[in-house]
Amino acid sequence: MKKTTLNIIVLIILVFSLSACQSSDNVKGETTTELDEETKQSDEDEASILVGEHEQVEEGEPLTVEDSQWLLGLAEDTFQKLKNHQYESLADVTHPSKNLTFVSFMDAETSSVYETVFTGEQFTKYKKKDKYIWGYDQEGQEINLNLNDYVSQYLFKDQNEYDIDYREVLLHQIEKEEGRIEQLIKAHPRAVFIDYAATESESGKQKLRFMFEKEEEQWYLFAIIREGRL
């Protein structure tokens, strides 16, 4: 009788032990799933500018003459503010939901994309000591600069460190050899882009592209794209 009782007690202990192990495994599984979801969500939040809208949207309405003139003026004003490091003023034109992304395309490969995002508030609080990762140079070295130095050294100079003379201004022109523009338009169908292009042979491959989008009857800037080798 005592032996039977002992066997029952041992069996009960084993059952509780197995239940505890299963419960522990379930907790671990749920935690991993939650972390995976958080990571997935984080990846979605940091999606490339080439990924585009999260929801299907219709293409924007055809540009009017007034809108075209307004955007050309807005692009020139943005160009001058960048050149003169007047970043606080960019807060007024920064897109309220998309913010403003500085994008560097190294070459024709879409995988070679580097992005740094600023909100309007960050522009108002910008300090020269603040540094950001803008990409990697031709030697594979990290480009870690403040906004002033990045703009001066990479937006207004070419890979040979010569000042770029952006003589040509193009309003929403799609060149056949530039497949990336088509990707950008597909990703942001309501956007209008304005290119500042150099005409000199040394700097001919480098451009500044400003991308604008209208929201609540007002045009905002959401991307400043640098085309050319770093």
Residue frames as qw, qx, qy, qz and C-alpha x, y, z in Angstrom:
[[0.000, 0.885, 0.465, 0.000, 0.00, 0.00, 0.00],
 [0.310, -0.794, 0.109, 0.511, 2.82, 2.39, 0.93],
 [0.422, -0.138, 0.596, 0.669, 4.58, 1.60, -2.38],
 [0.226, 0.619, 0.662, 0.356, 1.40, 2.35, -4.33],
 [0.142, -0.935, -0.252, 0.207, 0.92, 5.66, -2.51],
 [0.408, -0.585, 0.328, 0.619, 4.57, 6.63, -3.22],
 [0.391, 0.179, 0.676, 0.599, 4.12, 5.86, -6.92],
 [0.093, 0.824, 0.539, 0.150, 1.03, 8.08, -7.08],
 [0.270, -0.875, -0.016, 0.401, 2.91, 10.96, -5.42],
 [0.431, -0.316, 0.519, 0.667, 5.83, 10.60, -7.87],
 [0.309, 0.466, 0.695, 0.451, 3.38, 10.54, -10.79],
 [0.038, -0.925, -0.370, 0.082, 1.67, 13.72, -9.55],
 [0.357, -0.720, 0.215, 0.555, 5.06, 15.46, -9.24],
 [0.422, -0.016, 0.647, 0.635, 5.99, 14.46, -12.81],
 [0.201, 0.709, 0.625, 0.258, 2.68, 15.77, -14.15],
 [0.153, -0.944, -0.152, 0.250, 3.17, 19.14, -12.45],
 [0.446, -0.500, 0.413, 0.617, 6.77, 19.32, -13.71],
 [0.378, 0.267, 0.685, 0.562, 5.71, 18.67, -17.31],
 [0.065, 0.863, 0.493, 0.085, 2.94, 21.26, -17.05],
 [0.298, -0.845, 0.053, 0.441, 5.40, 23.83, -15.70],
 [0.445, -0.225, 0.560, 0.662, 7.82, 23.15, -18.58],
 [0.273, 0.537, 0.671, 0.433, 5.05, 23.53, -21.16],
 [0.094, -0.934, -0.322, 0.124, 3.87, 26.73, -19.54],
 [0.392, -0.665, 0.261, 0.579, 7.43, 28.09, -19.58],
 [0.415, 0.072, 0.652, 0.630, 7.83, 27.18, -23.26],
 [0.158, 0.766, 0.584, 0.218, 4.59, 28.95, -24.08],
 [0.214, -0.911, -0.085, 0.341, 5.74, 32.13, -22.34],
 [0.417, -0.421, 0.475, 0.651, 9.04, 32.07, -24.25],
 [0.355, 0.362, 0.708, 0.491, 7.21, 31.55, -27.52],
 [0.040, 0.899, 0.436, 0.025, 4.89, 34.50, -26.93],
 [0.321, -0.803, 0.123, 0.487, 7.80, 36.75, -25.96],
 [0.432, -0.151, 0.603, 0.653, 9.72, 35.87, -29.12],
 [0.253, 0.610, 0.661, 0.357, 6.64, 36.53, -31.25],
 [0.107, -0.943, -0.254, 0.187, 6.11, 39.90, -29.60],
 [0.376, -0.625, 0.337, 0.595, 9.75, 40.85, -30.20],
 [0.412, 0.159, 0.689, 0.574, 9.49, 39.75, -33.83],
 [0.139, 0.810, 0.544, 0.167, 6.42, 41.92, -34.27],
 [0.234, -0.897, -0.016, 0.376, 8.18, 44.88, -32.69],
 [0.429, -0.354, 0.529, 0.641, 11.18, 44.38, -34.96],
 [0.333, 0.443, 0.704, 0.445, 8.93, 44.05, -37.99],
 [0.004, 0.925, 0.377, -0.042, 7.09, 47.22, -37.06],
 [0.348, -0.746, 0.206, 0.529, 10.40, 49.02, -36.54],
 [0.432, -0.037, 0.642, 0.633, 11.55, 47.94, -40.00],
 [0.213, 0.696, 0.622, 0.290, 8.32, 49.24, -41.49],
 [0.162, -0.933, -0.175, 0.270, 8.72, 52.57, -39.73],
 [0.299, -0.673, 0.412, 0.536, 12.22, 52.94, -41.19],
 [0.736, 0.424, 0.496, 0.180, 11.23, 51.95, -44.72],
 [0.401, -0.115, 0.358, 0.836, 13.25, 53.40, -47.58],
 [0.281, 0.505, 0.039, -0.815, 11.91, 56.34, -49.52],
 [0.271, 0.205, -0.745, -0.574, 11.65, 53.98, -52.47],
 [0.028, 0.267, 0.949, -0.163, 9.07, 51.87, -50.61],
 [0.158, -0.306, -0.371, -0.863, 6.62, 54.73, -50.70],
 [0.517, -0.303, 0.094, -0.795, 3.10, 55.12, -49.43],
 [0.198, -0.044, 0.930, -0.308, 1.63, 52.61, -46.97],
 [0.488, 0.501, 0.617, -0.360, -1.79, 53.11, -48.53],
 [0.410, 0.372, 0.600, 0.577, -2.87, 53.27, -52.15],
 [0.056, 0.695, 0.199, -0.689, -3.30, 56.90, -53.19],
 [0.596, 0.713, 0.348, 0.121, -4.32, 58.51, -56.41],
 [0.549, 0.180, 0.123, 0.807, -1.93, 60.51, -58.53],
 [0.091, -0.538, -0.243, 0.802, -1.86, 64.22, -57.91],
 [0.449, 0.810, 0.346, -0.151, -3.77, 66.63, -60.09],
 [0.639, 0.469, 0.144, 0.592, -1.96, 68.16, -63.08],
 [0.395, -0.392, -0.171, 0.813, 0.19, 71.12, -62.14],
 [0.219, 0.924, 0.313, 0.006, -1.26, 74.54, -62.80],
 [0.466, 0.637, -0.113, 0.603, 0.92, 77.42, -63.97],
 [0.341, -0.801, 0.188, -0.455, 0.55, 79.00, -60.54],
 [0.896, -0.411, 0.171, 0.012, 1.64, 75.81, -58.76],
 [0.840, 0.302, 0.003, 0.451, 4.61, 75.41, -61.10],
 [0.204, 0.743, -0.168, 0.614, 5.79, 78.96, -60.44],
 [0.595, -0.705, 0.185, -0.340, 5.23, 78.54, -56.71],
 [0.961, -0.204, 0.112, 0.149, 7.22, 75.28, -56.58],
 [0.677, 0.476, -0.081, 0.555, 10.11, 76.72, -58.59],
 [0.083, -0.775, 0.216, -0.588, 10.27, 79.62, -56.16],
 [0.793, -0.543, 0.171, -0.216, 10.01, 77.28, -53.17],
 [0.945, 0.074, 0.001, 0.318, 12.82, 75.10, -54.55],
 [0.441, 0.615, -0.168, 0.631, 15.08, 78.11, -55.11],
 [0.393, -0.747, 0.210, -0.493, 14.32, 79.38, -51.62],
 [0.935, -0.334, 0.122, -0.009, 15.18, 75.93, -50.20],
 [0.809, 0.361, -0.083, 0.457, 18.37, 75.80, -52.28],
 [0.166, 0.713, -0.231, 0.641, 19.55, 79.15, -50.89],
 [0.641, -0.646, 0.192, -0.366, 18.63, 78.25, -47.32],
 [0.976, -0.101, 0.027, 0.189, 20.67, 75.06, -47.59],
 [0.643, 0.503, -0.120, 0.565, 23.62, 76.84, -49.11],
 [0.007, -0.650, 0.265, -0.712, 23.57, 79.48, -46.36],
 [0.367, -0.072, -0.840, 0.394, 22.85, 76.95, -43.56],
 [0.361, -0.171, 0.193, -0.896, 19.55, 78.56, -42.60],
 [0.251, -0.103, -0.960, -0.072, 18.04, 75.36, -41.30],
 [0.141, 0.320, 0.653, -0.672, 15.51, 76.83, -38.90],
 [0.424, 0.355, -0.132, -0.823, 13.66, 78.22, -41.91],
 [0.336, 0.098, -0.863, -0.363, 13.31, 74.71, -43.33],
 [0.111, 0.195, 0.862, -0.455, 10.97, 73.83, -40.47],
 [0.430, 0.413, 0.203, -0.777, 8.18, 75.84, -42.12],
 [0.608, 0.409, -0.426, -0.531, 8.33, 73.84, -45.36],
 [0.013, 0.224, -0.972, 0.068, 9.04, 70.38, -43.87],
 [0.557, -0.226, -0.628, -0.494, 6.23, 67.91, -44.53],
 [0.503, -0.476, 0.349, -0.632, 4.14, 67.55, -41.32],
 [0.926, -0.155, 0.240, -0.246, 3.76, 63.75, -41.56],
 [0.910, 0.339, -0.100, 0.215, 6.55, 62.56, -43.89],
 [0.522, -0.717, 0.174, 0.428, 9.13, 64.89, -42.35],
 [0.426, 0.839, -0.307, -0.143, 12.21, 65.72, -44.46],
 [0.916, -0.160, 0.298, 0.216, 14.56, 62.95, -45.57],
 [0.118, 0.787, -0.526, -0.299, 18.08, 63.62, -46.85],
 [0.946, 0.138, 0.294, -0.005, 18.81, 60.82, -49.32],
 [0.021, -0.693, 0.618, 0.371, 22.13, 59.86, -50.91],
 [0.936, 0.305, 0.166, -0.065, 22.12, 57.61, -53.96],
 [0.475, -0.563, 0.516, 0.437, 25.66, 56.45, -54.63],
 [0.040, -0.224, 0.767, 0.599, 25.07, 54.93, -58.05],
 [0.524, -0.007, -0.468, -0.711, 22.44, 53.37, -60.25],
 [0.418, -0.155, -0.891, 0.089, 21.89, 50.49, -57.80],
 [0.466, -0.636, -0.201, -0.581, 18.81, 51.07, -55.70],
 [0.808, -0.404, -0.375, 0.207, 20.41, 49.15, -52.83],
 [0.516, 0.024, -0.202, 0.832, 23.01, 51.91, -52.41],
 [0.202, -0.743, -0.283, -0.572, 20.73, 54.28, -50.53],
 [0.386, -0.164, -0.571, 0.706, 21.46, 56.24, -47.36],
 [0.228, -0.717, -0.416, -0.510, 18.79, 58.20, -45.51],
 [0.268, -0.151, -0.533, 0.788, 18.75, 60.70, -42.65],
 [0.167, -0.689, -0.601, -0.370, 15.38, 62.02, -41.48],
 [0.129, -0.020, -0.359, 0.924, 14.67, 65.36, -39.81],
 [0.045, -0.744, -0.665, 0.048, 11.43, 66.65, -38.34],
 [0.106, 0.821, 0.129, 0.546, 10.54, 70.31, -38.47],
 [0.574, -0.816, 0.020, -0.068, 11.20, 70.56, -34.73],
 [0.839, -0.219, 0.145, 0.477, 14.70, 69.12, -35.15],
 [0.468, 0.547, 0.152, 0.677, 15.55, 71.91, -37.57],
 [0.218, -0.877, -0.048, -0.425, 14.52, 74.53, -35.01],
 [0.701, -0.682, 0.208, -0.007, 16.68, 72.86, -32.35],
 [0.873, 0.354, -0.116, 0.314, 19.65, 72.04, -34.58],
 [0.399, -0.850, 0.297, 0.171, 23.09, 72.47, -33.02],
 [0.475, 0.714, -0.507, -0.086, 26.40, 72.33, -34.88],
 [0.232, -0.474, 0.829, -0.182, 27.75, 69.74, -32.45],
 [0.803, 0.134, 0.475, -0.333, 25.07, 67.23, -33.51],
 [0.093, 0.435, -0.776, -0.447, 26.50, 64.66, -35.93],
 [0.839, 0.224, 0.270, -0.415, 24.71, 62.10, -38.10],
 [0.503, -0.134, 0.773, 0.363, 25.59, 59.11, -40.25],
 [0.471, 0.606, -0.088, -0.635, 25.10, 60.09, -43.91],
 [0.910, 0.393, -0.090, -0.093, 26.53, 56.98, -45.58],
 [0.765, -0.368, 0.354, 0.392, 29.97, 55.71, -46.55],
 [0.206, 0.803, -0.346, -0.440, 32.60, 57.19, -48.83],
 [0.762, 0.487, -0.388, -0.175, 34.47, 55.44, -51.66],
 [0.262, 0.439, -0.807, 0.296, 36.96, 53.95, -49.19],
 [0.614, -0.348, -0.705, -0.072, 34.14, 52.52, -47.12],
 [0.239, -0.039, -0.527, 0.815, 34.66, 55.03, -44.33],
 [0.098, -0.708, -0.682, 0.152, 31.63, 56.18, -42.37],
 [0.114, 0.478, 0.120, 0.863, 30.51, 59.73, -43.19],
 [0.423, -0.635, -0.573, 0.298, 29.84, 61.12, -39.71],
 [0.238, 0.205, 0.034, 0.949, 29.29, 64.86, -39.97],
 [0.146, 0.510, 0.491, -0.691, 27.10, 67.62, -38.67],
 [0.487, 0.708, 0.510, -0.040, 24.48, 69.02, -41.03],
 [0.087, 0.915, -0.183, -0.347, 26.58, 72.08, -41.94],
 [0.241, -0.526, 0.732, 0.360, 29.56, 70.02, -43.06],
 [0.521, 0.250, 0.806, 0.130, 27.47, 67.47, -44.95],
 [0.405, 0.839, 0.326, -0.159, 25.65, 70.17, -46.91],
 [0.040, 0.882, -0.345, -0.318, 28.87, 72.03, -47.71],
 [0.257, -0.480, 0.796, 0.263, 31.02, 69.01, -48.54],
 [0.331, 0.110, 0.922, 0.166, 28.53, 66.70, -50.23],
 [0.367, 0.718, 0.575, -0.143, 25.62, 68.75, -51.56],
 [0.244, 0.952, -0.013, -0.182, 27.56, 71.71, -52.93],
 [0.056, -0.675, 0.688, 0.260, 30.83, 70.00, -53.87],
 [0.875, 0.267, -0.321, -0.247, 31.50, 67.07, -56.20],
 [0.959, -0.239, -0.018, 0.148, 33.60, 63.96, -55.51],
 [0.670, 0.325, -0.108, 0.659, 36.70, 65.96, -56.49],
 [0.368, -0.608, -0.369, 0.599, 35.83, 68.61, -53.89],
 [0.137, 0.131, 0.281, 0.941, 35.14, 71.27, -56.50],
 [0.312, 0.353, 0.391, -0.790, 32.26, 73.68, -56.01],
 [0.298, 0.379, 0.829, 0.283, 29.28, 72.62, -58.09],
 [0.184, 0.209, -0.109, -0.954, 27.64, 75.13, -60.35],
 [0.304, 0.426, 0.848, -0.087, 24.02, 74.01, -60.52],
 [0.068, 0.212, -0.271, -0.936, 23.03, 75.91, -63.64],
 [0.369, -0.141, -0.698, -0.598, 20.12, 73.82, -64.82],
 [0.369, 0.051, 0.636, -0.676, 16.77, 73.66, -63.05],
 [0.302, -0.069, -0.814, -0.491, 14.31, 71.00, -64.24],
 [0.535, -0.066, 0.368, -0.758, 10.66, 70.82, -63.19],
 [0.758, 0.084, 0.562, -0.320, 9.39, 67.23, -62.97],
 [0.590, 0.579, -0.454, -0.333, 11.26, 65.97, -66.02],
 [0.869, -0.189, 0.456, -0.041, 11.71, 62.22, -66.40],
 [0.275, 0.643, -0.647, -0.304, 14.76, 61.09, -68.34],
 [0.918, 0.098, -0.278, -0.266, 14.54, 57.60, -69.79],
 [0.619, 0.319, -0.641, 0.323, 17.91, 56.51, -68.43],
 [0.098, -0.312, 0.605, -0.726, 16.92, 57.39, -64.89],
 [0.524, -0.294, -0.765, -0.232, 14.80, 54.46, -63.78],
 [0.288, -0.234, -0.669, 0.644, 14.99, 55.63, -60.19],
 [0.230, 0.029, 0.044, -0.972, 12.77, 58.64, -60.91],
 [0.595, -0.157, -0.565, -0.549, 10.07, 56.26, -62.07],
 [0.529, -0.235, -0.766, 0.278, 10.45, 54.34, -58.81],
 [0.102, -0.146, -0.414, 0.893, 10.15, 57.54, -56.80],
 [0.409, -0.039, -0.216, -0.885, 7.05, 58.58, -58.70],
 [0.631, -0.202, -0.705, -0.253, 5.52, 55.15, -58.18],
 [0.446, -0.235, -0.687, 0.523, 6.32, 55.32, -54.47],
 [0.041, -0.506, -0.354, 0.786, 5.04, 58.90, -54.15],
 [0.314, 0.484, 0.675, 0.460, 2.46, 59.42, -56.92],
 [0.025, -0.934, -0.357, 0.000, 1.34, 62.82, -55.63],
 [0.502, -0.608, 0.123, 0.603, 4.86, 64.21, -55.48],
 [0.511, 0.848, 0.003, 0.137, 6.47, 66.78, -57.74],
 [0.745, -0.387, 0.117, 0.530, 10.24, 66.92, -58.04],
 [0.290, 0.950, -0.116, 0.014, 12.61, 69.68, -59.09],
 [0.885, -0.054, 0.056, 0.458, 16.18, 68.91, -60.09],
 [0.012, -0.940, 0.290, 0.177, 19.22, 71.15, -59.81],
 [0.934, 0.141, 0.186, 0.271, 21.79, 69.73, -62.22],
 [0.309, -0.687, 0.366, 0.546, 25.39, 70.63, -62.97],
 [0.710, 0.686, -0.008, -0.160, 26.46, 71.19, -66.56],
 [0.048, 0.747, -0.660, -0.065, 30.21, 70.76, -66.15],
 [0.777, 0.207, -0.581, -0.126, 31.56, 67.36, -67.19],
 [0.255, 0.261, -0.787, 0.498, 33.31, 66.81, -63.85],
 [0.255, 0.065, 0.641, -0.721, 30.14, 67.35, -61.87],
 [0.456, 0.040, -0.466, -0.757, 27.67, 66.28, -64.53],
 [0.502, -0.182, -0.839, -0.101, 26.57, 63.15, -62.71],
 [0.194, -0.277, -0.678, 0.653, 25.64, 64.95, -59.52],
 [0.222, -0.521, -0.401, -0.720, 22.23, 66.48, -58.92],
 [0.121, 0.090, 0.648, -0.747, 20.10, 67.84, -56.14],
 [0.293, -0.363, -0.718, -0.516, 16.50, 66.69, -56.28],
 [0.234, -0.012, 0.495, -0.837, 13.81, 68.36, -54.18],
 [0.229, -0.326, -0.868, -0.295, 10.57, 66.42, -53.74],
 [0.261, -0.036, 0.280, -0.923, 7.39, 68.25, -52.80],
 [0.170, -0.387, -0.890, -0.171, 3.88, 67.12, -51.97],
 [0.281, -0.381, -0.052, -0.880, 0.70, 69.08, -51.36],
 [0.317, -0.366, -0.840, 0.246, -1.24, 68.59, -48.16],
 [0.080, -0.770, -0.523, 0.357, -4.28, 70.65, -47.19],
 [0.363, 0.897, 0.202, 0.152, -3.69, 73.02, -50.12],
 [0.158, -0.912, 0.368, 0.091, -0.10, 73.73, -49.12],
 [0.811, 0.435, -0.362, 0.145, 3.12, 72.43, -50.68],
 [0.613, -0.706, 0.355, -0.013, 5.68, 70.82, -48.39],
 [0.415, 0.615, -0.670, 0.002, 9.18, 69.46, -48.90],
 [0.896, -0.340, 0.201, -0.203, 9.70, 65.83, -47.90],
 [0.901, -0.070, 0.236, 0.357, 12.98, 64.81, -49.57],
 [0.157, 0.886, -0.381, -0.215, 16.30, 66.30, -50.61],
 [0.957, 0.057, 0.257, 0.125, 18.03, 63.73, -52.78],
 [0.061, -0.771, 0.531, 0.345, 21.68, 63.74, -53.78],
 [0.934, 0.337, 0.116, 0.017, 22.47, 61.80, -56.94],
 [0.415, 0.778, -0.437, 0.179, 26.15, 61.02, -57.44],
 [0.793, 0.025, -0.511, 0.332, 29.10, 59.17, -55.99],
 [0.527, -0.849, 0.012, -0.040, 30.05, 59.75, -52.37]]
